[in-house]
């Protein structure tokens, strides 16, 4: 059975590489032009890497950053054109790997650095290893001087990581709290201020952390209305009765400072004035934890 050169060429065409968008391929730098580089990925035409797809960072010298003959992985961002040439990206491959890293960091509750890049109505935007993220105002340590944060690097935790929707939501407050949590202990008296009043309790800000003073932990007597007793910004002292380092939760109590049920409702100022002395007694009742 004869097999001519024409037959061989047709067979090659039928067996041509079907490069797909979002496919990761290995290639070798072949040459350059004024706008990018040509990469040999084993196709019938050299692939093209545009200058703006080289890196998430600014690259002034492409030949120095990506030397001729160097082999590495690339991401296909545009399928073959009429000449069989595909378009590649190193920048988007970097971003893809960074998104995967973000998912892993969120699962392990690790913190990372972000540089604040702008301010909007709801908070600030920030750059995290080439990815644009958002920090809600409520998750900033300083919620009033947002403009002063632009250009600064801050430590953040990951609230929401959604690679499919390119959504990255961060929290400076939780990251700060995670650090503060390691310096706190059960039985410690904290001096803070009421940040938020909820039907189930009070959120207390202190020393860069936020703890929950649950309504059941305010007094040994039943409290029908928190708004009638407390207001945002009000100073308050409370004892740490539980620390959850996994969920970054701090549980507070003032009822352990009472000499009798209902004292926090009837004589709150007196309880607060004697909080340090009463805390010593409360620590013993907590079984010595935190000492």
Secondary structure, DSSP 4 states (H G I P E B T S, - for coil): ----HHHHHHHHHHT-----TT-EEEEEEEEEETTEEEEE-SSSS-EEEEGGGS-SS--S-HHHHS-TT-EEEEEEEE---TTS--EEESHHHHHHHHHHHHHHHHHTT--EEEEEEEEETTEEEEEETTEEEEEEGGGSSSSS--GGGTT-EEEEEEEEEETTTTEEEEEHHHHHHHHHHTT--TT-EEEEEEEEEETTEEEEEETTEEEEEEGGGT-SS--S-STTT--TT-EEEEEEEEEETTTTEEEEESGGG-SSTTHHHH-HHHHHHTHHHHHHHHHHHTTTTT-
